[in-house]
Structures are given as structure tokens and as C-alpha cells.
């Protein structure tokens, strides 16, 4: 029972941390307008582990 409670608390703490990170990212975007498009990120991720790996996309308006 104790282990189940500990797992639940850890899971909820991770969920709350994720929520806070998401809110912070949204606030940053609203304040600056800086972003990377989904296409840019997908291209970057698709290149991981290949000989033609590209750097992370740069945020822009």
C-alpha cells in the first residue's frame, strides 16, 4: 500500500512539474513570439542518429 501511494505521489509531482513547464513555455511564447515550427522540429528529430544530423532549429518570430 505504501509503495502504491509513493508511486502515485511521484507521478502527480511529475505531472505538476510538466504542467508548470508548459505554462512557463506558453508565457515565454506570448511575451516574445519566439518559436520553432513543427516542420522544423520534425526535420531536426528525423535527422538524429544519421550522418546528416542537423542542429536544433533556431527560435524565430
N, C-alpha and C positions, 0 to 999 in steps of 0.2 A: 504494500500500500504506500509506504513512504517513497519507494523508488518511482512509482507512478506519479505521485504528487511532485517530486523533484523534476521529473521529465516534463510534466505539464507546465510548471513554473518556468523552466528553461525555455520551452517552446514559446510561451507567451512573452517572455522577455525578448527573445529574438524577433518575434512578430512586432512588438512595440518598437524595437530599435529600427527595424526595417521601415515601419510607418514614419518614424521621426526623420530618418534619412530621406525618405520620399518627399515629405513635406518641406524639408530644407532645400532639396533639389528644385522643387516647384517654386519656392520663394526666390531662389537664386535666378531661375529662368525668368520669372516675372520681373525681377529687378534689372536684369541685364539683357535679356533676349538672346543670350548666347546658347547655342545648341549644336548638336550634330544630327544629321538626318538619319532615318532608319536605314536608308540605302548605303550611306557612308559607313555606318557601323556594321551592317551585314557584309559589306565588301571587306572590311578590316577583319572581321571574325572568320570569314571564309578563307582568308589568307594564312591564318595561324597554322604553323607547322609545315608550311610549304617553303620551297626555295624562294618564292616571290613574296614573302611576307611583307606586308605594308605597315607603316607606323599607324598608331591610333589617329583617328580623324581629329582635326583641329576644330574647336568650337567656333562658331561664327554666327552672325545675325542673319 
